[in-house]
Amino acid sequence: MSDRSASSPPVSPSLPFPILAALRAWLLSFRPGRVRISGRERLRIIAGAAAGIFLAAWACRLMAGEGAATAWMVAPLGASAVLVFAVPASPLAQPWSVIGGNTLSALVGITCVRYVGDPALAAALAVGGAIAAMLALRCLHPPGGAAALTAVLAHAADYQFALFPVLTNSVLLVMAGLAYNSLTGRRYPHAQAAPSSGQRSRFTSADLDAALAHYNQVLDVSRDDLEELLHHAEMAAYRRNLGELRCRDIMTPGPVVATPEMPLKEAWSLMRRHRVKALPVVDKGSSLVGIVTVADFMRQLDMDRPEGLGGRLRALIGLGGAAGRPGVIAEIMTRQVRVISAGRYVIELVPLFAEGGHHHIPIIDEERKLAGIITQTDLVKALSRAVGAGREA
């Protein structure tokens, strides 16, 4: 072996692999994504776009008259139809975006035709100026760029072109979209989603705003719709991680109960004997009529009396019904009770316990009879088991 070959630096066999992996990832980025809609939705989109274009074409041809020398329809309207009927929730497809974006862009294109002699430069300025104008007036609409370019390529130097056919085409298409989307169960215009009342999440609206500012790109979905979508995705993730755990799976069945006529002393003895802090109150048909808790007993005590808490409590129970004091459960129980059905997901209890101030939630069956009770401790134990099982899996 020569000295030169012995002294040559070794060639790393792993060198090409990162390059190949990066090349493969880059090539895969061109792969089209799946359109996750049903066949029925596909037919809805196709029929709507065809109907919208037909309405605009038919009406504008009538306006122009037979044998008219001027154009009565512009090609960008086909792209507008895709947005209006395929993605009616998109901010880019809303009525002001369609009408304002197309018309404003056509005006910019006509201006470039009139004052810029070089067609190539006029085309560039028309598209760039149209985008700037649409962003400034909150009517960003991708076909608007095509409308500006169409004006340049057609050498449209008359501002009438922006009114007819561009504005007229756009208005007719929007009218068709309003009728068709409404009839087929799609909101159009798509108003901003109302904030979910009481909905809690690990992220806040401020967190979402910060993320969008960092992303710093135009999204083809409204900010409120995106927030609502993320909340639903988070709830789905919780359910997946916690399994299909339902209230019937963690509740204490056949809990100790009281009746409205039960004396306070008997109810207090039941709570002490079974070491519980709440008793559901049921009628003769096992229907829930209230709940009595330690807090309900405490509210009856005269806190200004000099005796200790234990003495006041014993006096309350021992003198029940005397000297104006309550004597039975019905007189101190809480009648407005938050209940939840046995088939509901356990994860839905989290906001009730965390923020609703609840410590015990009675569980009812399909006949609205008392089936069990869930306490904060029951919930914590269930979540701990579910999270532990998820980690092991």
C-alpha positions in Angstrom: 0.0 0.0 0.0 1.4 3.4 -1.0 2.0 6.2 1.6 -0.4 8.4 -0.3 -3.3 6.0 0.1 -2.5 5.3 3.7 -2.5 9.0 4.4 -5.7 9.8 2.5 -8.6 11.0 4.8 -11.3 8.3 5.3 -14.5 8.9 3.4 -17.5 8.9 5.8 -20.0 6.4 4.5 -22.8 8.4 6.3 -22.2 11.6 4.5 -24.6 11.1 1.6 -27.5 10.0 3.8 -28.5 13.4 5.4 -28.4 14.9 1.9 -30.6 12.2 0.5 -33.0 12.5 3.4 -33.2 16.2 3.0 -33.8 15.8 -0.8 -36.5 13.2 -0.2 -38.2 15.5 2.3 -38.1 18.3 -0.2 -39.5 16.2 -3.0 -42.3 14.9 -0.7 -43.3 18.5 0.1 -44.6 18.7 -3.5 -47.0 15.9 -2.8 -50.6 17.2 -2.8 -52.5 16.8 0.5 -55.7 14.9 0.8 -59.0 16.7 0.4 -60.9 15.4 3.5 -64.5 15.9 2.3 -67.2 13.5 1.4 -68.5 12.7 -2.0 -71.7 14.6 -1.2 -69.7 17.7 -0.4 -67.8 17.4 -3.7 -71.0 17.3 -5.6 -72.3 20.3 -3.6 -69.2 22.3 -4.6 -69.3 21.3 -8.3 -73.0 22.0 -8.7 -72.8 25.3 -6.9 -69.8 26.6 -8.9 -71.5 25.6 -12.2 -74.8 27.2 -11.2 -73.1 30.4 -10.0 -71.1 30.8 -13.2 -74.2 30.1 -15.3 -76.2 32.7 -13.5 -73.5 35.4 -13.9 -72.9 34.5 -17.6 -76.5 34.4 -18.5 -77.4 37.6 -16.8 -74.4 39.5 -18.1 -74.9 38.3 -21.7 -78.4 39.6 -21.5 -77.1 43.0 -20.3 -74.5 43.2 -23.0 -77.0 42.3 -25.8 -76.6 39.8 -28.6 -73.6 40.3 -30.7 -72.0 42.7 -28.3 -68.4 43.6 -29.1 -67.4 44.1 -25.5 -66.6 41.4 -23.1 -69.5 40.3 -20.8 -67.5 37.9 -18.6 -63.9 37.8 -17.2 -61.9 34.6 -16.6 -61.0 35.4 -12.9 -64.6 34.8 -12.0 -64.0 31.1 -12.4 -61.4 31.3 -9.6 -63.7 33.3 -7.5 -66.4 30.6 -7.9 -64.0 28.0 -6.5 -63.5 30.1 -3.4 -67.2 31.0 -2.9 -68.6 27.5 -3.3 -65.7 25.3 -2.2 -64.4 27.2 0.8 -67.2 29.6 1.8 -65.7 29.9 5.3 -62.5 31.4 4.0 -61.8 35.1 4.7 -60.7 35.2 1.0 -64.1 34.1 -0.2 -66.4 36.6 1.7 -68.6 39.0 -0.2 -66.5 42.1 0.3 -63.4 40.1 -0.7 -65.0 38.9 -3.9 -66.6 42.2 -5.0 -64.1 44.6 -3.6 -61.0 42.5 -4.5 -62.0 42.0 -8.1 -63.3 45.5 -8.8 -60.5 47.3 -7.0 -57.9 45.2 -8.8 -59.5 45.8 -12.2 -59.3 49.6 -11.5 -55.6 49.3 -10.6 -55.0 47.3 -13.8 -56.8 49.9 -16.0 -54.8 52.7 -14.4 -51.6 50.8 -15.3 -52.8 50.4 -18.9 -53.4 54.1 -19.2 -50.2 55.4 -17.7 -47.6 52.7 -18.2 -46.4 52.1 -21.7 -44.5 48.9 -21.3 -47.0 45.9 -21.1 -44.6 43.8 -19.0 -44.0 46.6 -16.5 -47.7 47.4 -16.5 -48.6 43.8 -15.7 -46.1 43.7 -12.8 -47.3 47.0 -11.4 -50.9 46.0 -11.8 -50.6 42.8 -9.8 -48.4 44.3 -7.1 -50.6 47.4 -6.8 -53.8 45.3 -6.7 -52.4 43.2 -3.8 -51.4 46.4 -1.9 -54.8 47.9 -2.4 -56.6 44.7 -1.3 -54.5 44.4 1.8 -55.2 48.0 2.7 -58.9 47.7 2.2 -59.2 44.2 3.8 -60.5 42.6 0.7 -57.7 40.2 -0.2 -59.0 37.9 -3.0 -56.5 35.8 -5.1 -58.6 36.2 -8.3 -58.2 39.9 -7.9 -54.6 39.6 -9.1 -55.9 37.9 -12.2 -58.5 40.6 -12.7 -55.7 43.2 -12.7 -53.6 41.2 -15.1 -56.7 40.6 -17.3 -57.2 44.3 -17.6 -53.6 44.8 -18.8 -53.6 41.8 -21.2 -56.9 43.0 -22.7 -55.6 46.6 -23.0 -58.7 47.8 -21.1 -58.1 51.5 -20.8 -61.7 52.4 -20.0 -62.7 52.4 -16.4 -66.1 51.1 -17.5 -64.5 47.7 -17.7 -64.3 47.6 -13.9 -68.0 48.2 -13.6 -69.0 45.9 -16.4 -68.2 43.1 -16.6 -66.0 42.8 -13.5 -68.2 44.4 -10.8 -71.4 43.0 -12.3 -69.9 39.5 -12.6 -68.7 39.6 -9.0 -72.0 40.8 -7.6 -74.0 38.1 -9.4 -71.6 35.4 -8.3 -71.9 36.5 -4.7 -75.7 36.6 -4.9 -75.6 33.0 -6.2 -73.3 32.1 -3.4 -75.6 33.6 -0.8 -78.5 31.6 -2.0 -76.8 28.3 -2.8 -74.6 28.0 0.3 -77.6 28.9 2.6 -79.8 26.3 0.9 -77.1 23.6 1.2 -76.3 24.2 4.9 -73.2 26.4 4.6 -73.0 29.8 6.4 -72.3 32.6 3.9 -71.2 35.2 4.6 -69.2 33.3 7.2 -69.5 35.5 10.3 -66.7 35.4 12.9 -67.3 32.6 15.4 -68.7 33.7 18.7 -66.3 33.1 21.7 -67.2 29.9 23.5 -68.7 30.8 26.9 -66.8 29.3 29.7 -64.6 27.2 27.5 -61.2 26.7 29.1 -58.1 25.5 27.5 -54.4 25.3 28.1 -54.0 28.2 25.7 -55.7 31.6 25.7 -56.7 34.0 23.0 -53.6 36.0 23.8 -51.5 32.9 23.2 -53.1 32.4 19.8 -52.5 36.0 18.9 -48.8 35.7 19.8 -48.5 32.5 17.7 -50.2 34.2 14.7 -47.9 37.2 15.1 -44.9 34.8 15.1 -46.2 32.9 12.1 -46.7 36.2 10.3 -48.5 34.8 7.2 -51.9 35.2 5.7 -54.1 32.2 6.7 -57.0 31.0 4.6 -59.1 30.6 7.7 -60.4 33.2 10.1 -58.7 33.7 13.4 -61.9 32.9 15.4 -62.5 29.8 13.4 -59.0 28.7 14.0 -59.3 29.2 17.7 -62.5 27.2 17.8 -60.9 24.4 15.7 -57.9 24.3 18.1 -60.3 24.0 21.1 -62.1 21.1 19.5 -58.8 19.4 18.6 -57.6 19.8 22.1 -60.8 18.2 23.5 -60.4 15.3 21.0 -56.8 14.9 22.2 -57.9 14.8 25.8 -60.5 12.2 25.0 -58.0 10.1 23.1 -55.4 10.3 25.9 -58.0 9.5 28.5 -59.8 6.9 26.5 -63.5 6.6 26.4 -63.8 7.0 30.1 -67.4 7.9 31.1 -69.0 9.0 34.3 -70.5 5.6 35.0 -67.0 4.1 35.0 -65.7 6.1 38.0 -68.8 7.1 39.9 -69.7 5.6 43.3 -72.9 3.6 42.6 -75.7 3.5 45.1 -74.5 6.3 47.3 -75.7 7.0 50.8 -78.8 9.2 50.4 -81.1 11.3 52.5 -84.8 12.1 52.2 -86.3 15.6 52.6 -88.0 14.5 55.8 -84.9 13.0 57.4 -84.0 14.7 60.8 -80.7 16.7 60.8 -79.3 14.5 63.5 -79.9 11.3 61.5 -78.4 12.9 58.4 -75.3 14.1 60.3 -74.8 10.6 61.8 -75.0 9.1 58.3 -72.3 11.4 57.0 -70.0 10.7 60.0 -70.6 6.9 59.8 -69.9 6.7 56.1 -67.2 9.4 56.1 -68.9 11.4 53.4 -69.2 15.2 53.1 -72.4 15.2 51.0 -75.7 13.3 50.9 -77.9 13.4 47.7 -81.5 14.0 48.7 -84.1 11.9 46.9 -87.8 11.5 46.9 -89.8 8.2 47.2 -89.2 7.6 43.4 -85.4 7.9 43.7 -85.5 11.2 41.8 -82.9 13.7 42.9 -84.5 16.7 44.7 -81.4 18.3 46.3 -78.2 17.7 48.1 -77.0 18.4 51.6 -73.3 19.0 52.4 -71.2 19.9 55.4 -71.3 23.5 54.1 -75.1 23.5 54.4 -74.8 22.5 58.1 -72.2 25.2 58.7 -74.4 27.9 57.2 -77.0 27.3 59.9 -74.6 27.9 62.8 -74.6 31.1 64.7 -71.0 32.1 64.4 -71.4 35.0 66.9 -72.0 32.6 69.8 -69.1 32.1 72.2 -69.1 28.3 72.1 -66.7 26.5 69.9 -67.6 25.2 66.4 -68.3 21.7 67.8 -70.6 23.1 70.5 -72.6 25.1 68.0 -72.9 22.1 65.7 -74.1 19.9 68.5 -76.6 22.5 69.5 -77.9 22.7 66.0 -78.4 19.0 65.7 -79.7 18.5 69.2 -82.2 21.4 69.1 -83.3 20.8 65.5 -86.8 22.1 65.0 -86.7 24.0 68.3 -86.7 27.8 68.8 -87.0 28.4 65.1 -84.1 26.2 64.1 -84.4 23.9 61.1 -85.2 20.3 62.0 -85.2 18.3 58.8 -83.0 18.1 55.7 -85.6 19.8 53.4 -85.0 23.0 55.4 -81.3 23.3 54.8 -80.6 21.3 51.6 -79.5 22.9 48.3 -82.3 22.4 45.8 -80.5 23.7 42.7 -78.1 20.8 42.0 -75.7 20.4 39.1 -76.1 16.9 37.7 -74.6 15.0 34.8 -75.7 11.9 33.0 -73.8 8.6 33.5 -73.0 8.4 29.8 -71.1 11.7 29.6 -67.3 11.8 29.2 -65.3 12.1 32.4 -63.2 14.9 30.8 -66.3 17.1 30.8 -66.3 17.2 34.6 -62.9 18.9 34.8 -64.2 22.5 34.3 -67.0 21.8 36.7 -64.7 20.8 39.5 -61.9 23.2 38.6 -63.8 26.4 38.1 -67.5 25.7 38.9 -66.9 25.4 42.7 -68.4 21.9 42.8 -67.1 19.2 45.1 -69.7 16.5 44.6 -71.7 15.9 41.4 -74.7 13.5 41.4 -74.9 11.2 38.4 -78.3 10.4 36.9 -79.3 7.6 34.6 -81.5 7.6 31.4 -84.6 8.0 33.5 -83.1 10.9 35.4 -82.9 8.8 38.6 -80.0 9.0 40.9 -77.4 6.5 39.8 -74.3 7.5 41.7 -72.0 10.4 42.8 -68.6 11.6 41.8 -66.3 13.6 44.0 -63.2 15.6 43.3 -61.2 12.7 44.7 -62.9 10.2 42.3 -62.0 12.5 39.4 -58.4 12.9 40.3 -57.9 9.2 40.8 -59.5 8.4 37.5 -57.4 10.9 35.6 -54.3 9.7 37.3 -55.0 6.1 36.3 -55.8 7.1 32.7 -52.7 9.3 32.3 -50.6 6.5 33.8 -52.0 3.9 31.4 -51.4 6.3 28.5 -47.7 6.7 29.4 -47.3 2.9 29.7 -48.8 2.4 26.3 
